[in-house]
């Protein structure tokens, strides 16, 4: 999706009353990163809405 499509979809989810929204995987692309920055910098996230951004987690195993 483009950033404009993501923004339209995010606003629709907020309008529908969702309180927890997974917004992106920011390290996946410049589009996702820019979208997350836009939401934050332009106060698009209402105070009663929690956002989630996915990240890569890597577990390292150690052998003793």
C-alpha positions as MATLAB code, in Angstrom:
seq = 'XXXXXXXXXXXXXXXXXXXXXXXXXXXXXXXXXXXXXXXXXXXXXXXXXXXXXXXXXXXXXXXX';
ca = [
       0.000    0.000    0.000;
       1.075    3.571   -0.499;
       1.472    5.983    2.403;
      -1.792    7.713    1.437;
      -3.646    4.395    1.427;
      -2.164    3.501    4.821;
      -3.236    6.876    6.242;
      -6.773    6.494    4.887;
      -7.001    3.000    6.363;
      -5.591    4.150    9.738;
      -8.101    7.010    9.945;
     -10.922    4.586    9.086;
      -9.868    2.193   11.868;
      -9.804    5.089   14.354;
     -13.225    6.257   13.146;
     -14.586    2.709   13.605;
     -13.461    2.811   17.235;
     -10.427    0.543   17.261;
      -8.250    1.265   20.309;
      -5.236   -0.927   19.461;
      -3.829   -0.715   15.937;
      -0.733   -2.323   14.463;
       0.530    0.393   12.165;
       3.608   -0.940   10.380;
       6.907   -2.756   10.266;
       9.043    0.413   10.007;
      12.298   -1.301    9.093;
      10.653   -3.113    6.163;
      10.603   -0.120    3.824;
      10.995    3.629    3.568;
       7.233    3.869    3.038;
       6.457    2.162    6.352;
       9.101    4.183    8.206;
       7.825    7.467    6.753;
       4.229    6.506    7.561;
       5.028    5.885   11.224;
       6.971    9.167   11.446;
       4.082   11.030    9.803;
       1.531    9.669   12.293;
       3.688   10.687   15.240;
       4.882   14.083   14.002;
       1.403   15.169   12.876;
      -0.461   14.020   16.004;
      -2.649   11.601   14.035;
      -2.831    9.128   16.928;
      -5.639    9.923   19.380;
      -4.756    9.825   23.091;
      -6.991    6.801   23.695;
      -5.509    4.707   20.856;
      -2.514    2.413   21.367;
      -0.286    1.730   18.393;
       1.985   -1.215   17.733;
       4.934   -1.300   15.355;
       6.484   -4.672   14.586;
      10.225   -5.136   14.922;
      12.686   -7.898   14.254;
      13.774   -9.735   17.377;
      16.728  -12.072   17.330;
      17.450  -14.507   20.120;
      21.009  -15.656   20.532;
      21.724  -18.995   22.117;
      24.875  -19.481   24.108;
      26.468  -22.851   24.852;
      28.456  -23.026   28.051;
];
